[in-house]
Amino acid sequence: MIIAVPKEVDPGENRVALVPSAVSKLLKKRFKVWVESGAGEKSFFYDYQYVEMGAQIISDVKKIWGESDIILKIRPPRQKEIETLRSGSTIIGFIDPFVNLKLVKLLASRNINTFSMDMIPRISRAQNMDALTSQANLAGYKSVIIAADSIGKLFPMMITAAGTTVPIKVLVIGAGVAGLQAIATAKRLGAVVEAFDVRPEVKEEVESVGAKFLEITIVKENSDEEGYIKEVSEETKIREQEILAQYIEMYDVIITTASVYGKKAPVLITKDMVKKMKPGSVIVDLAAERGGNCELTIAGKEVVYNGVKIIGAINLPSSMQVHASEMYSNNISSFLQYIVRDGKLRIDFADEIINRSCIVYNGVIRNEEVLRKLGEVQ
């Protein structure tokens, strides 16, 4: 079975789906590994390193897409790439199926078996495949580094002959994977950190990484069976805004991470709330690609309003491409070995991991939520 790793072509994408160290593991499982020439260069993994580990470097892009059995990707494939794939082949990557509905329809019409790494369930036996978590960890870390670089203040208290600086105050909104990593990183840098989340059950996790949890009860329970945030009502969103408005002027840095998979991010910080913040404050919005948690956020841009800097952070893992690629490579390699046995796809839809991650199989769209959304837009 031929596994192929094409070059990522999306602007700003520096990661690669498979790193050289993973090649030898796949060869032991009797895979043949093709890597498009230059696929790993932006992540500082070069062709000769793949060759040393046993991969074959392919310069012909059409051969990569047209003759391989399984394509390993990070970003969703483009239409031209899908049209090159042969019927019955397989693609694995971040498909984002609830957003990329036209691509899903095209994949089904071309009979391309499709597995989405962002749909792998958050269960204990799938932890080594959980690419959303591995990449969110990096995003949470980098958001704090960006904030530290953007604010005109020191994070920690510093006692010097010239005077003593007061540690800055950081608020992290959303205590998921990215939020918890942001809390831990800001704490290590010496900030006073507080966190807010509509799920009261995350208090212990917040406190375990060094932050004070803002105990403001809005709803009793607002997470699904896997611990992910569920979409809240408009009434609850308004209540969140009202509560945050009472506290927002206290903070020097706010990092927002609140999002619901496949949905538009909730607006938690309004324009009027930004007016209350101290000039020189910084908001790093990790939900920018989903519309943003701040009303003023523009994805991929830095906006200054009333002296407050709002940073619409996008694809932060790509800015740490070495470790991001290594982590993703481990995730996708583990998943690949899970679904392939003896050179064939092992498709058992009674298995929760396979059932949840498989978007298209044998030309049929399997995900019910995707089918509902397609019904809505037709």
C-alpha positions as CSV (number, residue, x, y, z in Angstrom):
1,M,0.0,0.0,0.0
2,I,1.5,3.3,-1.1
3,I,1.3,6.2,1.4
4,A,1.9,9.6,-0.2
5,V,2.7,12.9,1.5
6,P,2.1,15.9,-0.8
7,K,3.4,19.4,-0.3
8,E,0.9,21.7,1.6
9,V,0.0,24.5,-0.8
10,D,-2.2,26.8,1.4
11,P,-0.6,30.2,2.0
12,G,1.1,30.3,5.4
13,E,1.0,26.6,6.0
14,N,4.5,25.5,7.0
15,R,3.7,22.0,8.5
16,V,4.1,18.7,6.8
17,A,1.9,15.7,7.5
18,L,4.7,13.1,8.0
19,V,8.2,13.7,9.3
20,P,11.2,11.5,8.4
21,S,11.3,9.7,11.8
22,A,7.8,8.3,11.1
23,V,8.8,6.7,7.8
24,S,10.7,3.8,9.2
25,K,7.8,2.8,11.4
26,L,5.5,2.7,8.5
27,L,7.9,0.7,6.4
28,K,8.0,-1.9,9.2
29,K,4.2,-2.2,8.7
30,R,4.8,-2.9,5.0
31,F,3.7,0.5,3.7
32,K,5.6,2.1,0.8
33,V,6.1,5.9,1.5
34,W,6.2,8.5,-1.2
35,V,7.0,12.1,-0.3
36,E,6.6,15.0,-2.8
37,S,9.9,16.7,-3.3
38,G,10.2,19.7,-1.0
39,A,7.2,18.7,1.1
40,G,9.0,19.1,4.4
41,E,11.3,22.0,3.6
42,K,9.2,24.7,5.4
43,S,9.3,22.5,8.5
44,F,13.1,22.0,8.1
45,F,12.8,18.4,7.1
46,Y,14.6,17.8,3.8
47,D,14.3,15.3,1.0
48,Y,17.6,13.5,1.9
49,Q,16.3,12.9,5.5
50,Y,13.2,11.2,4.1
51,V,15.4,9.1,1.7
52,E,17.7,8.1,4.6
53,M,14.7,6.7,6.4
54,G,13.5,4.7,3.4
55,A,11.0,7.0,1.7
56,Q,10.9,7.6,-2.1
57,I,11.0,11.3,-3.2
58,I,8.5,12.0,-6.0
59,S,8.7,15.2,-8.1
60,D,5.7,14.4,-10.3
61,V,2.7,15.9,-8.4
62,K,0.2,14.1,-10.6
63,K,1.8,10.8,-9.7
64,I,1.6,11.6,-6.0
65,W,-2.1,12.3,-6.2
66,G,-3.1,9.9,-9.0
67,E,-1.2,6.7,-8.1
68,S,-1.1,6.5,-4.3
69,D,-3.5,4.5,-2.2
70,I,-3.6,6.9,0.8
71,I,-2.8,10.6,0.9
72,L,-1.8,12.2,4.2
73,K,-2.6,15.9,4.5
74,I,-2.9,18.7,7.0
75,R,-5.1,21.2,5.3
76,P,-8.2,20.1,3.3
77,P,-7.5,19.2,-0.3
78,R,-8.3,21.6,-3.1
79,Q,-10.7,20.8,-5.9
80,K,-7.9,20.3,-8.5
81,E,-6.2,17.8,-6.2
82,I,-9.4,15.9,-5.5
83,E,-10.1,15.6,-9.2
84,T,-6.6,14.0,-9.7
85,L,-7.3,11.3,-7.1
86,R,-8.2,7.9,-8.4
87,S,-11.5,6.4,-7.4
88,G,-11.3,4.2,-4.3
89,S,-8.3,5.9,-2.9
90,T,-8.2,7.4,0.6
91,I,-7.4,10.8,2.1
92,I,-6.7,11.6,5.7
93,G,-6.3,15.1,7.1
94,F,-8.0,18.1,8.7
95,I,-11.1,18.1,6.5
96,D,-13.2,20.5,8.6
97,P,-16.3,18.8,7.0
98,F,-19.0,21.1,8.5
99,V,-17.4,24.1,6.8
100,N,-16.1,22.4,3.6
101,L,-19.4,21.0,2.4
102,K,-18.7,21.3,-1.3
103,L,-15.4,19.5,-0.9
104,V,-17.2,16.7,1.0
105,K,-19.7,16.3,-1.9
106,L,-16.9,16.3,-4.4
107,L,-15.0,13.6,-2.4
108,A,-18.1,11.5,-2.3
109,S,-18.8,11.9,-6.0
110,R,-15.2,10.9,-6.8
111,N,-15.5,7.8,-4.5
112,I,-12.6,9.0,-2.3
113,N,-12.7,7.4,1.2
114,T,-12.2,10.4,3.6
115,F,-11.2,10.5,7.2
116,S,-11.0,13.7,9.1
117,M,-8.4,14.1,11.9
118,D,-10.5,16.8,13.5
119,M,-13.4,14.4,14.0
120,I,-11.5,11.8,16.0
121,P,-13.4,11.3,19.4
122,R,-11.8,12.5,22.6
123,I,-11.6,9.1,24.3
124,S,-8.7,7.6,26.1
125,R,-7.8,5.0,23.5
126,A,-7.7,7.7,20.8
127,Q,-5.3,10.0,22.7
128,N,-2.3,9.2,20.5
129,M,-4.4,10.1,17.4
130,D,-6.0,13.3,18.8
131,A,-4.5,15.9,16.4
132,L,-6.9,18.7,17.5
133,T,-5.5,18.5,21.0
134,S,-1.8,18.3,20.0
135,Q,-2.2,21.4,17.8
136,A,-4.4,23.3,20.3
137,N,-1.7,22.9,22.9
138,L,0.7,24.7,20.6
139,A,-1.8,27.4,19.8
140,G,-2.4,28.1,23.5
141,Y,1.3,28.4,24.2
142,K,2.0,30.7,21.2
143,S,-0.9,33.0,22.0
144,V,0.8,34.0,25.2
145,I,4.2,34.5,23.5
146,I,2.4,36.8,21.0
147,A,0.8,38.7,23.9
148,A,4.1,39.1,25.7
149,D,5.7,40.4,22.5
150,S,2.9,42.8,21.8
151,I,2.2,44.4,25.2
152,G,4.5,47.2,26.3
153,K,4.9,45.7,29.8
154,L,6.7,42.9,31.6
155,F,4.7,39.9,32.5
156,P,6.4,39.2,35.9
157,M,7.1,41.4,38.9
158,M,10.6,42.7,38.6
159,I,12.5,44.4,41.5
160,T,15.3,46.6,40.3
161,A,17.3,49.7,41.5
162,A,15.1,51.7,39.2
163,G,11.9,50.6,40.8
164,T,9.6,47.6,41.0
165,T,7.2,46.5,38.2
166,V,3.8,45.1,39.0
167,P,3.0,41.7,37.3
168,I,0.4,42.0,34.6
169,K,-3.0,40.5,34.9
170,V,-4.1,38.0,32.3
171,L,-7.6,36.7,31.6
172,V,-8.0,33.5,29.6
173,I,-11.6,32.9,28.3
174,G,-12.3,29.3,27.7
175,A,-10.5,26.5,29.6
176,G,-10.2,23.9,26.9
177,V,-6.9,22.5,25.7
178,A,-5.6,25.8,24.3
179,G,-6.9,27.8,27.2
180,L,-5.3,25.6,29.8
181,Q,-1.9,25.7,28.0
182,A,-2.3,29.5,27.7
183,I,-2.9,29.7,31.5
184,A,0.1,27.5,32.3
185,T,2.4,29.5,29.9
186,A,1.3,32.9,31.2
187,K,1.8,31.7,34.8
188,R,5.3,30.5,34.0
189,L,6.1,34.0,32.6
190,G,5.1,35.5,35.9
191,A,1.6,36.9,35.2
192,V,-1.3,36.9,37.6
193,V,-3.7,34.7,35.7
194,E,-7.5,34.3,35.9
195,A,-9.8,32.2,33.8
196,F,-13.4,32.1,32.8
197,D,-15.5,29.3,31.3
198,V,-19.2,28.6,31.2
199,R,-18.5,25.0,32.4
200,P,-18.1,25.1,36.2
201,E,-16.7,21.6,36.1
202,V,-13.4,22.8,34.7
203,K,-12.5,24.8,37.9
204,E,-10.2,22.1,39.2
205,E,-8.3,21.9,35.9
206,V,-7.9,25.7,35.8
207,E,-6.6,25.8,39.4
208,S,-4.2,22.9,38.7
209,V,-2.3,25.0,36.2
210,G,-2.0,28.0,38.4
211,A,-5.0,30.3,37.6
212,K,-7.9,31.6,39.7
213,F,-11.2,30.5,38.3
214,L,-13.9,33.2,38.1
215,E,-16.8,31.4,39.7
216,I,-19.7,32.9,37.9
217,T,-22.5,30.5,37.4
218,I,-24.3,30.9,34.1
219,V,-25.4,27.4,33.3
220,K,-25.1,24.3,35.3
221,E,-23.8,22.1,32.6
222,N,-22.6,23.1,29.2
223,S,-20.2,20.4,27.9
224,D,-20.9,17.2,25.9
225,E,-20.0,13.7,27.0
226,E,-16.4,14.2,25.8
227,G,-15.9,17.5,27.7
228,Y,-16.1,19.8,24.7
229,I,-18.1,23.0,24.9
230,K,-21.6,23.0,23.5
231,E,-23.3,25.9,21.8
232,V,-25.1,28.1,24.2
233,S,-28.3,30.1,23.7
234,E,-28.3,33.7,22.7
235,E,-29.6,34.6,26.2
236,T,-26.6,32.9,27.7
237,K,-24.2,34.7,25.4
238,I,-25.7,38.0,26.4
239,R,-25.4,37.1,30.1
240,E,-21.7,36.2,29.5
241,Q,-21.1,39.6,27.9
242,E,-22.7,41.3,30.8
243,I,-20.6,39.5,33.4
244,L,-17.3,39.9,31.5
245,A,-18.0,43.6,31.1
246,Q,-17.8,44.0,34.9
247,Y,-14.3,42.6,35.0
248,I,-12.7,43.4,31.7
249,E,-11.0,46.7,32.6
250,M,-8.9,44.9,35.2
251,Y,-6.8,43.0,32.7
252,D,-3.7,43.8,30.7
253,V,-4.0,40.8,28.4
254,I,-7.1,38.8,27.4
255,I,-6.7,35.5,25.5
256,T,-10.0,34.1,24.0
257,T,-10.3,30.5,23.0
258,A,-14.1,29.9,23.1
259,S,-15.4,28.1,20.1
260,V,-17.8,25.3,19.2
261,Y,-16.6,22.9,16.5
262,G,-18.3,23.5,13.1
263,K,-20.0,26.7,14.4
264,K,-19.3,30.4,14.3
265,A,-17.5,31.5,17.5
266,P,-19.6,33.3,20.1
267,V,-18.9,37.0,20.4
268,L,-18.0,37.5,24.1
269,I,-16.2,40.9,23.9
270,T,-18.1,43.7,22.3
271,K,-16.8,47.0,21.0
272,D,-18.2,48.8,24.0
273,M,-16.3,46.4,26.3
274,V,-13.0,47.1,24.5
275,K,-13.6,50.8,25.2
276,K,-13.4,50.0,28.9
277,M,-10.0,48.4,28.7
278,K,-6.8,50.2,29.5
279,P,-4.9,51.7,26.6
280,G,-2.0,49.4,25.8
281,S,-3.9,46.3,26.6
282,V,-3.9,43.3,24.2
283,I,-6.5,40.8,23.1
284,V,-5.3,37.6,21.4
285,D,-8.3,36.0,19.7
286,L,-7.7,32.3,19.0
287,A,-11.2,32.0,17.6
288,A,-10.5,34.4,14.8
289,E,-10.8,31.8,12.1
290,R,-14.3,31.0,13.3
291,G,-15.4,34.7,13.3
292,G,-13.7,35.7,16.6
293,N,-14.7,36.1,20.2
294,C,-14.2,39.8,20.0
295,E,-16.5,41.9,17.9
296,L,-13.5,43.8,16.5
297,T,-11.4,40.8,15.5
298,I,-10.3,40.4,11.9
299,A,-8.8,37.0,11.1
300,G,-5.1,37.3,10.4
301,K,-4.9,41.0,11.2
302,E,-4.0,43.3,14.1
303,V,-6.5,46.0,14.9
304,V,-6.0,48.8,17.3
305,Y,-9.1,50.4,18.8
306,N,-9.1,53.0,21.5
307,G,-5.5,52.0,22.3
308,V,-6.3,48.3,22.6
309,K,-4.6,45.9,20.3
310,I,-6.8,43.0,19.0
311,I,-4.8,40.3,17.3
312,G,-6.8,37.9,15.1
313,A,-4.5,34.9,15.5
314,I,-4.8,32.2,12.8
315,N,-3.0,28.9,12.3
316,L,-0.6,29.4,15.2
317,P,0.7,25.8,15.1
318,S,2.1,26.5,11.7
319,S,4.4,29.1,13.2
320,M,6.0,26.4,15.3
321,Q,6.2,24.0,12.4
322,V,8.9,21.7,13.6
323,H,7.1,20.5,16.8
324,A,3.7,20.9,15.2
325,S,4.7,18.6,12.3
326,E,6.3,16.1,14.7
327,M,3.1,15.9,16.8
328,Y,0.7,15.8,13.9
329,S,2.9,13.1,12.3
330,N,2.7,11.0,15.4
331,N,-1.1,11.5,15.5
332,I,-1.7,10.6,11.8
333,S,0.7,7.7,11.8
334,S,-1.1,6.1,14.8
335,F,-4.4,6.6,13.1
336,L,-3.2,5.2,9.8
337,Q,-1.9,2.0,11.5
338,Y,-5.2,1.8,13.4
339,I,-7.4,1.7,10.3
340,V,-5.1,-0.4,8.0
341,R,-4.5,-4.1,8.6
342,D,-2.6,-6.4,6.3
343,G,-2.5,-3.9,3.5
344,K,-6.2,-3.1,3.6
345,L,-8.5,-0.6,5.2
346,R,-10.0,-2.1,8.3
347,I,-13.5,-0.4,8.3
348,D,-15.6,-1.4,11.3
349,F,-18.2,1.2,11.9
350,A,-19.0,-0.3,15.3
351,D,-15.7,1.1,16.3
352,E,-16.3,4.7,17.6
353,I,-13.0,6.0,16.4
354,I,-13.6,4.8,12.8
355,N,-17.3,5.7,12.8
356,R,-16.7,9.3,14.0
357,S,-13.7,10.1,11.8
358,C,-15.0,8.6,8.6
359,I,-16.7,11.3,6.5
360,V,-17.0,9.5,3.2
361,Y,-16.8,5.7,2.4
362,N,-17.5,4.0,-0.9
363,G,-18.9,7.2,-2.3
364,V,-21.4,7.7,0.6
365,I,-21.3,10.6,3.0
366,R,-21.6,9.0,6.4
367,N,-21.7,11.9,8.8
368,E,-25.2,12.8,9.8
369,E,-24.4,16.3,10.8
370,V,-22.8,16.9,7.4
371,L,-25.8,15.5,5.7
372,R,-28.1,17.8,7.7
373,K,-26.0,20.8,6.7
374,L,-26.1,19.8,3.1
375,G,-29.8,19.6,3.3
376,E,-29.9,23.1,4.7
377,V,-27.9,24.6,1.9
378,Q,-29.5,22.7,-1.0
